[in-house]
Amino acid sequence: MTTTSILSERQKDELHKAILDYLSASGFNQAFLALKTESENDDFMPDPKQKYAGLLEKKWTSVIRLQKKIMELETKTTQMQEELNNAPTRKPTSSVDWIPRAPERHSLVGHRSPITRVVFHPIYQVLGSASEDTTIKIWDYESGEYERTLKGHTKAVQDIAFDSKGNHLVSCSADLTIKVWDTNNDYKCIRTLYGHDHSVSSVAVIPTTDIIVSASRDKTIKLWEMSSGYCVKTLVGHLEWVRAVSPSEDGRLLVSCSNDQTARVWDVQKGDTKMEFRGHEHVVECAIFLPVASYPFVWEWLELNVKSSKDQAVPGQYIITGSRDKTIKLWDTASGQLLSTLVGHDNWVRESKLKIVLTN
């Protein structure tokens, strides 16, 4: 019975060649010849200089090391859980305790100019960083090791984002372009999208689709079909530079923010503005939808008498905006009502700080 492989064709080919190298090095000549024929690698010749040389043994020892680490971590987790269960409870202390403190786990060094964005792969222990040095770097955040540099943009890379499955990385730049990189093919650039008339400041992939959304200093938001590279929709409404754009969890809505001191929620299908939010006194740097899982905490925080149900917990119900006016605002997207203003930052609120607030 044939089963569906989870490996891509390229991964299968690499695995076959690694096994062939191992069989040849171990003297299993009959097995080597049989696999060579059945895997259609008739031209394969063992070579100690090839990247496949010794690869199977390296992978095997890596799996053993990882398995040992996992067992150690499981033991530590069990011990820590027991300690937590037996620990006395106490009220939260100062908000200063929320801020991460040194020493850091790793310090990743390599960019030659300021870093504009850092994102985590949704599945693997991979981290991507974008920089004004025109490059994107890929790192293993568990080991802290540098993996590769993606080159192609000619000006500062403003933003990067993985799709929900981690198969593609999208990037945008001050060079007016958006690029799509194939994570399963050594991060090869498979498409470059042209259409914005000014610096592209933000990019994202709408969940469960192949639609890319981008925001630009040309005051527009564009939707692109990743497979073809075509721009399928242009959203117009902001009066100034659109700083950021982000989709809702179900992909029905977008939220954007701008130098015009407003945020907007858009209907993806219709391409029109559902609600405009005014209240900030300076540039709105960031705007995101609150995840549905956070709604009960919002209701409790605001002392709202709302019963949790599927009907009432709809993706895209609340947004949070951060501004150069040093405040964070929570809004109801259906009514446009400002629900709360958080004051405490001493300078601009940008997306990284906004996410720390949301995490806590």
N, C-alpha and C positions, 0 to 999 in steps of 0.2 A: 504493500500500500504506500502510495506517495504522499508525503506530508509537505506542507508549505514551509519553506525555509524562512527564517527571520533575517538571513544574511542577504545582502545585495550581491549582484553578480561579481562586482569587483572584490568584495570581501570573500566570496567563495573561491575566486581565483587565487587570492593571496593565501588563503588557508590551504588549498591544494598544494601550492608551491612550497609552503612551509613544511607540510607533511612529507612531500617528496624529498626535500633537503634532509629532513630527519632520517627517513628510510635509507637514503643513500649513505649518509654519514655513519649509520648504525650497521651497515652491511646487509640490510634486508633487500637484496637485489631483486628477488622475484616479486615481492610486494611493491617495490619501487617501479618495476616495469609495468605491472598490472595497473597501478594507480595512474601512471603516466599515460597509459593508453585510454583508460576509462574517463579520465578527467580532460582528455584532449589537450594534453600538454606535451606533445611529442617532441617539441623543440627545446624542452627544458633541460638544461645542463647544470649540475651542481657547481656553484662557484662561491668560495668563502668571502668574496667581496660583495656579493649580492645582499640586498636587505633581508632576504629570506633566510640567510645562513644563521642557524642557531635560534631562529625566531620562535619555534615551537617550544623549545626548552625555556626560553625567556618568559614566554606567556604562561607556561605551566608553573614556573617558580613564582611568578607574580600572583597567580591565582592562589597558590598556597600561602604566600605572605598576606594577601588580602583576607583570606579565610581566617588566618590566625588573628589578624587585627580585628575582624568582625567579632570573633569569639571573645577577645579581650574587651571590646567595647560593650558587648552584650552583658558581660560580667560586671563591668563598671556601672552600666546603666541600672542593672538590678540592685547593686549596692547603693547607688545614689538615690534610687526610688525608695529603698528601705529607710535611708537616712531622712529623706524628705517626709515620709509618712510619720516618722518618729520626732520630727523637728517641731518645736513650738511655733505657733502662728503669731504673726505680728503685722501691724498695719504698714502700708507702704511708706517709705521714707521720702526724702527730698527727690524732686524730679531730676536733680543732677545725677542721681544714681542710674537713670536710664541711659546715660551717654556711655558708649563703649570706651573702655580704658586700655592703655598699654599694659603689657606688651602685646603687639599684634601677632597673629598667627604666622603670617608671611608678609614680606615686603617685596612687591613685584616691581622691578626696575627695568626700564628699557625704552620708554618713550622719551623723545627729545623736546617735547613741548607740552603745555598743559593738557591734562586728560579731560575730555568732555563728557564721557559716558562710560559706565561699567554695567554689564548685564551678565546674568547667569544662564547657562543652558538649562532648559526645563527638565532634562533627564540625566545627562552626564555631568561629571565633576569638572566642567569646563566653564571658563569665564572669558568674556570678551571685553576688550577696552578700546575706546576710540580716542583719538587725540588730534590736536591742532597740527601735529607733525605730518598729517595726511595719511597716516596708517591706522590699521586695526591690528591689535595683537591678541592672540589666543593663548590662554594659560590653563594649566591644571591647578585648580585652587586647593586640592588636597595636598599635593606635594609642593606647590609653589613654583613649579617648573614652567618656564616659557616653552611654548610649542611651535608657534609660527607667527609670521607677520603677513598681513594681507595688504598688498599695494595695488593701487589703481586710481584712487582719488588724487586730484592735483591740488586741492586746497583742504582746509581743516575739515575733519570728519565731525559732524555736529551730533549725530545720534546713531545708535545701532539697536537692533531688536531681533531676537529669535522668533520663529513662528512657534505655535503651540506644541508641535511635535519635535521641534529642534532640527528639522531637515534643512532649513534655510536660515541664513543670517542676512538681514537687510541693513543697509547703511545709507546715510544721506550726508551731503557735504555742501560747503560753501561754493563748490565748483558747479552748482546748479543740478547735480545728478543724484540719482538713487541707484545703488548697485545691489544685486542679489548674488549671494555666495552659497554654493552647494556644500553643506557640511559633510555630506557623505562621499564627496569626491575631492578630498584635500582642500576644501574651501575654495574651489575654483569659482571665479566670477563668471556666472552663466548669463547675466543680463545687465544692461545699463539702461536706465529709464531717463528720458529727456522730456521736458515739458514746462518746468518751472522757469520763471523769468528772473529769479533772484535766489539768494542763498536758501537752501532747504534746511530747516531748523529741527524738524522732528519727523520720526517715521515709526510705524507700527504695522503689525499684521493682524487683521481682524480674525478673531478666534473661529476655528472650524471652516475657514475659507482660504482661498489663495489670493485674497484681496489685500493689497498694500495700501496704507493711507499715509499721506505725507502733508506736512504743513510748511509754509514758506514765508519768507520776507516779502514775497510778491502779493501778500494779503489773501492768498487762496489756500484751500485744502484740496488735494487731488486723491482720487481712488484709482488704483492701477490693478490690472489683471497680471498676476505674477507669471503665469504660464506663457502669455503672449507678449507682455511688456506694454500693452496698450493702456492709455488713460481712459477709463470708462466713465468718469464723472469728475466735475470740478465744482466745489462748493464755494460760493461767494457770499460774503456778508460782513466780515470783519473790515474795519476801516484802516487798520495798521498791520504791521508785522504779526503773523500768527506764530506764536512762540512754541506751542506744543499741541499735540492731538493724541487722544487715547480712546480705544473702543471699550464698550461695555462687555461684560462677561459673555452675553449671548450674541454679541456682534450686531445687535439691532441699532445701537446708538453710538454716536461719537461725541466726545466733549473736547472743546478747543479753547485756547486762551490767547490773549493778544496784548500788544502794546496799547490798544485802544481802551484798556482798563476793564474789558469785559470778558466773560466766558460764555460760550454757546453750546447748547446740546443740539445735535443734528440727527435726523432720521436717515439712516444709511440708504434705504430703498428709495425714498422720495428725493433725497438730496436737499431737503429744506431745513430751516431752523425751527426747532420745536420750542425752544425757550432761550432767552438771553438773560444773563445775570450781571447786574450792576451793583456796585457797592465798594469796590476797591478804589483807592485813591492814587494808585500808581500802576505801572505795568504788571499784568498778571503773568507770572513766570511759569506756573504749572497748574494742571487740572487733571484730576482722575476720578473715575467712578469708585465708590466704596464697594467692596465685595459683599455679596449677599450674606456671607457668614458673619459679617460685622454688624448687621442690622439690629440684632437683639441688644448689643452693647450700646448702639446709638440710641435706641428707644429707652434703655435704662438710664443712660447719661442725661438725656433730655427730659426724662420723666414723662414719656409719652405712653398713654394707655393703649398700646397696640398688641394684639394677640398674634404670636408668630404663626403664620400659615403660608402655604405655597402661593395663595392668591395675593397676600399682602407683601411677601418677600420677592419682589420682581427685580431682576437685574436692571441697573440704571436708575434706581430710585433716588440715590443721593450722590452728590459730587462734593469734592473738596478742592478748593483753590488756594494757591499760595502766591503772594505778591511782594513786590518791592516796597510796599507800604508796611512790611514787617509783620503782617497778619496772615492767619489761615482762616478761611471761612467755609462753613458747612451749609449746603443748600439742598432744598427739596426740589427735584427736577420737574415734578408734575405741576407744582404751584409756582415755582420760581422764588419761593420764600427763603429768606436767609434765616437759618435755624440757630447758628451760633458763630461767634467770632473768637478765635483763640489769639491771645496777645502774650508775647513773651520773648520772641526773638529780637535781637539787637540790630539785625541787618536784614537784607533781602531774604525772603523764603524761596528757595529753589527746590527742585523735585527731590533731591537726595534728603534734604531735611524733612520734606513733607512725608516721605516714606518712613522715616524714623518715627515720626508722630503717629502714623497709621499703625505701625508695628506695635506700638505701645498703647 
